[in-house]
Amino acid sequence: MSTIYLGEFEELMLTMVGILKEEAYGNAIVEEVKAQLERKVNLSAVHVTLYRLEDKGLLKSFMGGATNERGGRRKRYFELTSAGVKVLQSLQEQRMKLWKLVPELKFSI
Amino acid sequence: MHQPPKFIQSLLAKICPEYLWEGIAGDLEEQFYYDIEELGYKRAKQNYFWNAVKFIRPEILLRNKFKLKINNTIMITNYIKIAGRHMARRKLFTFINAFGLSIGLAFALLIYLYIQDEHSFDKFHANAERIYRVEEYAYRAWDPDPENPYIQSPWLQTPFAPTVKEELAEVEFAARFDTGEEYVVKSGKKIFTEPITFTDPDFFKMFSFPIVSGNQNEFLKEKHHAIITEAMAKKYFNDVDPLGATLLIDIDGEKEFEVVGVMQNPPANSSLYFDILVNQTHRFNYERSLANWSSFNTPTFVQLRKGADYAQFFDNLQGIRDKYMSERLARSKERYSIPDDVTQFEYHTTRLDNIHLNNNMYWHKVSDPQYSYILGALALLITIIAAINYISLALTTSTLRSTEVGVRKSIGASKNQLISQFAVESVVLVFVSLILGVLLMYLFLPTFNDFTGKAIELNFLNLLEIAGFAVLISLAIGLLAGAYPAFFLSSFSPTRVLKGGASTKVRAGIARPLVLLQFTLSTTLIISAFVMYQQMKYITTKDLGFKKDQVLVVPIQLGWTEEANLAVERVRNNLQNEPDIVSVAGTTSSFNRGWSRYGYEINGENKKAYVWAVDPSYINAMGIELLEGRNFSASIPSDTTALIVNEALVKDMGWDTPLDEYLNWREDTASLGYKVIGVVKDYHFRSLESEIEPMFLSMDKYEIGYYTTLLIKLKAGSLPGALDKVEEAFNESIPDKPFEYTFLDEDIQSQYASFERWMNIMGLATIFALLISGLGLFGLAGINVVNRMKEIGIRKVFGAPVSSIFILVNKQFVLMALIAFIIAAPLASYLMNNWWLGDFQFKIEMGWPIYVVSFLIGLTVALLTVTYHGIRAARLNPTSTLRYE
């Protein structure tokens, strides 16, 4: 568990799944990224990254109930595994630790 | 209700793993409906399409097809390891296999480079697709030939370029490009002759030859401008910047030219070549030819405007003809009574990038596109031959693997696993061969360039293309050739193999006809190469009717002037008392350096004859045999209007006593014409590709032309000293002109350069094919021996001598060489007679020695290659093969 490295986009996806909780599926993530970061991401890239994170054991997926508006197709929902949560937390800690070490940013105007 | 595009949806459904499909398709569709609301149906549909397309990526595809399990990668490394061990254990077979394949690959790659080069001609010009060479098709009024009624030529009238540029809206630029004529060029102490190209300023706007220095917009704007290539800059000015320097060029009198630009040397794949470019207006009689629509003296290129309609342009070209040539055409129509339905003259065009492969017209470096096809076919054949070897060799060794296969199967290897194991093995081998093949190609490239007269260099671009091509064909060979052995090996039954030992028979079924095919092709190549060699030998040693050895060809370099004739006399006088010099002759042109031909009318019949102006020494110097009459004499004044004719002319005229005859070869003179004073035996004044046609010699330099060339006969074995003396005499007699010389026999030989190159390529192909089919035969012989192990064992037990077993094993290969020969002989004789020898008027008969020698070569190769197996079989210890029976 100690050495899992994530790419920027992988990290973003992992975080998004964390944010959206029960509502985390492909399209919702695209919309949420657009809403929060004003960034356009590609649906296929989102899917592929989610699968990769699933392969790494950080996410797991299941199919939701049938809906009407998607041509009757079910959604594939993603959620964090406990490993995923740990990675997310440790990433956050690492960021903060490093952030504190940056001297110039301690506002010496 | 709007629907997402069905096509892309179903495509995606096919390639997408099933378990992911529902989620993906749902998301896509959801997005699609959002988009409809936000952006409208049309944009939504586009977005859907692109979003869907982006799902076609390896992460999705690979999930579907082969999920790479860790397990598998271990197996593959294991396969590679096993393949390596197997190869190391059977070094000879591996070597033969890899070597055969790499030779095939190397040859295919070389041919690929050749064809690539052929098709790359002139493509480097940015406007290549809009530049056309304009040509004329003129009806042969003089000598109509129903098969070939038009003379096709790229030479146009001098006023054509300025006229079309002014009158035709489609034409953006037009440049005349008249190249090749050599003139004396001087700069300081450097003095040489160089081909000078006459062109127009538009030339630099049309063509993309890179400029090294100078402002191309100013090139040739002034009459005294000259543009030179880098090679010329180096030759005349070393490394000093030549811009602004002066060159003295002797065109119709010495003139000063200022160098205003330097261009890169034209690349080897350019149909246009030049060394020094000067303005059109310097051409001999330029002003006069500018007003003349009846003489065709300069090639012309035009560049069409962007978007111009070619059909319209073509029509307009004929309009130019009607406007400027109709009077003249009407006159000749009447004069030669040309039927009304004949089009007498038409302008045609060839696009710049097609010039190289248009061999209907004489041009610098044209080539027959057929050569590319034939070479391509040769390369394909050799590659196939190499692949065949691979199969038969793999089959030969397969019995040795049977135990391994049996063990693998009995511990649970599936058939698919075994197939992939052998597939991996063949791919490994092919890649080893690929590396070897590329190396061989690299090594052979200079030789290949020599043989083909090309200057192909490996650069990043074609290397990339070559690499792609090489990987492609090696994968194809690896998979195709590896498939059969792989299936064959994996089909072994474990119980039989493990119980009964190595007894599975190899089916040589497909290998035998394939090897026969190999051998037939190789024998065809052997015979063809032999015929070519014999023909080359024939034309280079045939008695030409004159003595071409020990003759120096020295251009006088004084142009068509009276002065040239005087110079000949001075050289002759200077060399008169030299014991090493046999004689000095002046002539209008040497043997392969162009000719003149006159048409004349006798009793209403059109006749033609070649003509040379010569001096009295000519016939002696060349060793031409005089049959009747006498040679010219300097002391008989009337000889300036006398003729010596050849036998062909006498026959053509139907003369019984030629010495009483006159030849009125100028159609416009009313007199009797010139008196015939001698008849020479027919000699080959042109190459052996053509018949000996009527010809006459004359001393009338005013009518026929001044001397341009000295032919100096040297005494045998006196070369270095004599050469020095000639040079001395030349410099003394013709000061300020460069002394350059060639040997007549080499000049004559060079007429056959393209045939010689072709012979070389065939020779190379033959050697490759022989090597590879020898290896193929080796493989087949191996199969044969393996299959008959037991039979051989039993025969030996019963006391058969080694020699009888050797014969037993090899008998069928002698038979095979014979069958191959029986098929190949008529094939080769057809090909050679109809294609190669058809070009020669004087050719060898394909007599029996050619066939016998070719057959013997084929047989020898066959026997040599099978001997190894023959000896091995004969010396086999019967106990090893019969142990299990």
Interface residues (C-beta under 8 A of the other chain):
Chain A: Y25 G26 N27 V30 N42 L43 S44 A45 H47 V48 Y51 R52 S61 M63 T67 E69 R70 G71 R73 R74 K75 R76
Chain B: L20 E22 G23 I24 A25 G26 D27 L28 E29 E30 Q31 Y33 N51 K54 F55 R57 E59 I60 R63
